[in-house]
Amino acid sequence: MKFAIYPGSFDPTTNGHMDIILRAARFVDRLVVGVLENPYKTPVFTTEERVEQLKQLTSDIPNVEVMTFNGLTVDFARSIGANLIIRGLRAVTDFEYEFQMALTNRNLANEIETLFIPTSAHCLYLSSSVVKEIALFGGNIDDKVPVIIRDALQAKYKDRRIK
């Protein structure tokens, strides 16, 4: 059985994340989207909100489920029996960081492989940080995030919007 995790903070989930989820789900039997509880970040959305959003966004993909985790990605993968970590790549700048993380994970857990999936061309420039900044300044994010994320971001930033 090909069992993978796709870990990340997903704050917020972008169309780039969804691109990777949809594509990864096609070649694994089971895909767990792991929502990281990162104590070093101050997220816009709570962990519970991010999990619920992802559950809604993936509800029509039968082999995808959403879980939270904290700590090392390889420990999470081991704890649920996954043997593959999916990572999305946007640009060469992503590669250096992701390659270092893949080598570190391989050193920590040599039974778990990392698979890089390059994002589709229309998502190359997308990042959660960019989306949050555009939303904060009242810019149009319609083509950058799913509708439920757009609406949730607009609600979060309604009173904080910078003009």
N, C-alpha and C positions, 0 to 999 in steps of 0.2 A: 504494500500500500504506500502510495506517495502522499506523505502527510507533511504539510508545510505551515510555517507561521510567517505572517507579514507584520512585523512589529513597527510601531511608531507612536508618536504623540497624537497625531491626527487632530491638531488644534489650529485651524479647522481642517476637516476633510476637504480636499480639493478634487477637481476633475482629474488631476494627475494621479492622486491616490486611487481613485475609482478605476482609472485606466489600468493600473498595475493589478488591482484586485480582480477585475474582470478577466484579464489576460492570464494571470496566475491560476485562477480557478479552472481554466480550461485544460491545464495539463497536470493537475494534482487531484487526488481522490478527495482530499480534505484540506481546507485552508482555514486556519484560525487567524483572524485579524487581531493582533495583540495590542491593546491600548496601554501604553506605558504610563504609569504614575511616576512622573519625574519630579523629585523634590527640588531640583535645581531650576525648574521653570515655573513661571506663574502663568498658567493657561487662561485663556479667555473663557473656555467652557470647562465645567467640572468634568471629572472622569465619567461620572454617571451620564452627563449630557452627551459626551462624545461616544460612549458606548451605545446609548439609545439612538443617536443619529446614524451611526454605522449599522446598527441592526435594521433600521428602516431602509437605509440605502442598499443593503445586501439581502433583504428579505426574499427577493425572487431568485437568488442564487443558491440552489439547494446544498451545495457542498461547502458553503462558507458560514462560519460562526464567528462571534465576536466575544473576546474575553479581555479582562484587565490583567496586568502583571506589574510587578516592580522588581527591581534587582537586575541581574544579568539576563540578557536575552537567551543565552545558552541554557541557563538554569530553568527558565520558563519552558523552552523547547523540550528539555529533558523531562520536566515534570508532567508534561502532557503527551509525551511520546513522539513528538515531531522530530523528523530527521533532516529537515531542510528549512533554511531561512531565506525568504524572498526579500530582496532589496531593489528598490527602483533607482535608476540613474538618469539624471537630467543632462548633465554636462560633464566635461572633463574635471571640473572643480569638485563635483560629487565623487568622482572615481577615487581620488587620492584618499579621502576620508573613509569611504566605503570599503576600499581595498584594505586599508589598515585595520578596520573593524573586522572584516572577514578573516584576516590572518590571525587577529587576536582571538576571535571566536574559535577558529580552527585549532589554535594552540590550547585553548581551554577545554574544547570538546571536539576531538578529531573525528567523532562519529557523525557530526552534524555538518552538512555542507551548506554553503551560501550560493544562491543563484541570483545573478544580477539581471534585471529586466530593464532595458532602456525604455524610457517613456516615449509615447507617441509624439510626433513632431509638434502637434498643436498644444502640447503641455510642457514643452521644454523649459519655458521661462517661469512656470508656476512654482510657488512655494507658499507654505502657510503664512510665513512672515509677510510676503508681498501682498497676499490676499487681505490679511488683517490691516495692513497699512492703507491699502486702497479703500477698504470698507470704513476705516476710521475717518478718512478724509471725505467720505461721501461719494466715492467713485463707483463706477459700474462694475460689478463683479459677476454679472449674469453668466458670462461664458467661462468663468473660472472655477465655479463651485456648483454643486447640485442645488436645486431650488430650496430644499429644506435648510441647507447650510446658509444660503444667501439670506433667507428670512430670519434665521436665528442670529446671524451676525448683525443684521440691521436692527433687530430688537435689542441686542446687547449694547450696540453703539449708539442707540437712539439719543440718549442724553449726553453722551461723551464725544459725539462727532466733532471733529476739528474742521473749521471752515476758514 
